[in-house]
Amino acid sequence: MSQLVNETLMVKETVEAAQSAVRPLLEIKHLSKSFTGVQALNDVSLEIQQGEIRALLGENGAGKSTLIKVLTGVYPRDNGEILLDGSLISASDSGHAQRLGISTVYQEVNLIPTMSVMENLTLQHQEKTFGLISWKKAEIRARELLAQVGLDIDPLRQLDTYSIAIQQLVAIARALSTQAKMLILDEPTASLDSDEIKQLFNLMARLKSEGLGIIFVTHFLDQVYSITDSITVLRNGECIGTFKTAELSRSDLVSHMVGKSLEDLAPTAHDHSIKRERTELLQLNNVGKQRYLQPLDLNIAAGEIVGVAGLLGSGRTELCELAYGSVKPDQGEVTLSNHSLTKSSLRRAIQVGMGYCPEDRKQDGIVAELSVRENMILALQASKGWWSPISMAEQQKLVEEMIQRLAIKTPDMDKPIGELSGGNQQKVILARWLITHPALLILDEPTRGIDIGAHHEIIQIIKELCEQGMGLLVASSELEELVMFAHRVVVMKDHHKVSELHGDEVSEQAILRTIAS
Amino acid sequence: MKKNNFLHKHQKTLAPLLSLVLIILITASVTPGFLSIRMVDGHLFGSLLDILHRATPTALVALGMAVVIGTRGIDLSVGAVIAISGAVTAVLTVNTDWPVWVVILCALGTGMLCGLWNGILVSVFNIQPIVATLILMVAGRGIAQMITEGQIVTFHSDVLDAIGNGYFLAFPIRVWIAIGMIVLTVLVMRKTALGLFIEAVGANVRASRLVGIEARLLVLSAYVFSGLCAAMSGIILAADIRGADANNAGLWLELDAILAVVLAGASLAGGRIYLLLTIVGVLIIQTLTTAILTSGLPAQYNLVVKATIILAVLLVQSPKTRQWLSDFFMKKKHAENSRTGNPDTGKGSIEP
């Protein structure tokens, strides 16, 4: 009898031992989450082991950020289970998630810029002596945490005196301060340069060797292949699959992400030459600004699309801003159709035919609380001035036309634009400029953050506008997109123009070679 | 389902309106005769008319405040501007033989000058609105005292008497003035490009700049408008008591005005403002004051009772409370459905 008990105990122990050996660090089972009518996550399951770096990939709107927010308790889940180290967890907010062992570092650094590095690091847990904060101990603790991420900086200095890259590492140091088991990095590399990325990857490799599980969200496929062990692909809220990084080819990965094979995506042969006679529109002569952009020349003719390529931070946006006039150059001349705009107001620039869709749609593009109609007529009305109002009938006619022409999906034109999807918001901003009949339209990342269908439509619109004789300056981080429509591509690097590719020279490889050279 | 959507869409509008109706009904049940309106000599009388009559100065100030708040600003100086314009009205009436309309124009002009001062500090010198207008809030009463030389100046003028207490078409003249201003402001804010620009600048100043809207002049004009509204209010208040009291005219009125704008659901961070709901907010505040005074409650309880009820109204409006309520009802519905074994019918009618 007692022998039997002993045996069962032994069996039980071995089973438990075996289980803990394979037991994943994090298990997500059948997770679902929906928002009003939209299934953001649909029955997503995945497992992450200790010491594993998992890439979480997907196009915009695939459900990556929803998954992270459900994991960290920012959103409540509709269905499903989350197990950390074998025990069921249910975080109520991100602070709670962190205490449970899941720490997150977001793309926008989530620290307080005006406090010192030390204060930021010890904000959630202060070192105390006799119940009062001991800044001496706090400093020691801060130095320990910084050493952990390989940073040798003065913890007493104010955080915002350091670069974004260092702030990002400080954020990771803070995330690690609470005995994290899982670290979620949500696009941490978006604003880092290559050396800083290397520094981050070294840190990730070390944390991995210490047994941490890491979820790494990024848009850069190179980084996925250089650091991750495995890849989970989400698409439209569903988990398409989890793959070993080494066993998944890039083309297969992209196919999984977009739900199409690469052949479908292959750009059709595009004629890079313009057929009409050159009528110069925009002319930048030696335009530059100190600590902003090295002086450069650029001409754009009617019916021509000029692409601006370059890595993040290479000066793409800076070029657009100087050309538009929202940042004034300190040297050089800007003219549009023979009007000098070097010192003019934006209103004047718009009156003579300039238009600009900025990169950051939320901050610089939409006025979220105003309706679709109001957002759309804003630029035209501003160029006319408030004293010569556009009649309501006229407004409705213009807006209705644009909604039809750009296939904008909105129940009615009086819906606040903030409630539309990213792609439709972008179309409204495009329409805002189209109704001013610009001669030259500057588009900075026109397809960022919008779904693949709208992406295609916007590229189609760009081509049509060009055929109608508009000049376009399009900055984009997506090379395949630029190559598809640009007649010429300006390549930017370290805030100056390194090259201009014409006609048949325009290809992804050529652009990449120029950037790399 | 359709009704639910309607409620959901107009939740923001309904909350202040329902609060006002509730407060009126409760007061009516406590105070007999509260709702009765009599016609005497072609003039309407009654507690409700009294509320309208007393609410006009606050309503005018709140209009200007709403526009300023729409630009992400705030105007703390309106109480002081009331004192100044009241003082100007009184002193000019007593010391000069100028026609009354010139006196009124002078008082209004003074208010607009005060607004211009605030506007320049805010939009040209980029001083934070709360600090910029604090300066005039403090200094303004001093200026008013200097104008009246520290005395309460009393005056007599038939026209000003009429503005203060006269009647036109059964309603007090001052109520007509307020209605005129409200209609005018709503028209400008809702139907003109100027209103559109002011709201756009308040909601997203960066995007507005990029489409070529010059924010500076718009913000400036919002403060000038607020000064004008405060001056009107100051003239009415001075006309009401036939004198200018530099120390007490419009005292703390700026706070009532801000409260009214907030009760209407506007955000102090700028953007969409709700002018008509702001007036509902003013009426809520005035109804409470009148109700407490007529209910026979000892005077020392007034302020605390008023504050408590306003807190309740704000709580009802807060998104958090609404979330709780909707969660509560959802659970209840779910529980009922699972009891009847019919899990699906409850879904869809309540939004997350």
Interface residues (C-beta under 8 A of the other chain):
Chain A: F35 T36 S326 S345 L346 R347 A349 I350 Y356 P358 Q363 D364 G365 I366 V367 A368 E369 L370 E374 L378 A379 Q381 A382 S383 K384 G385 W386 W387 S388 P389 I390 M392 R432
Chain B: K191 T192 A193 L194 L196 F197 E199 A200 A203 N204 R206 A207 S208 R209 L210 V211 G212 I213 E214 G271 R272 E351 P352
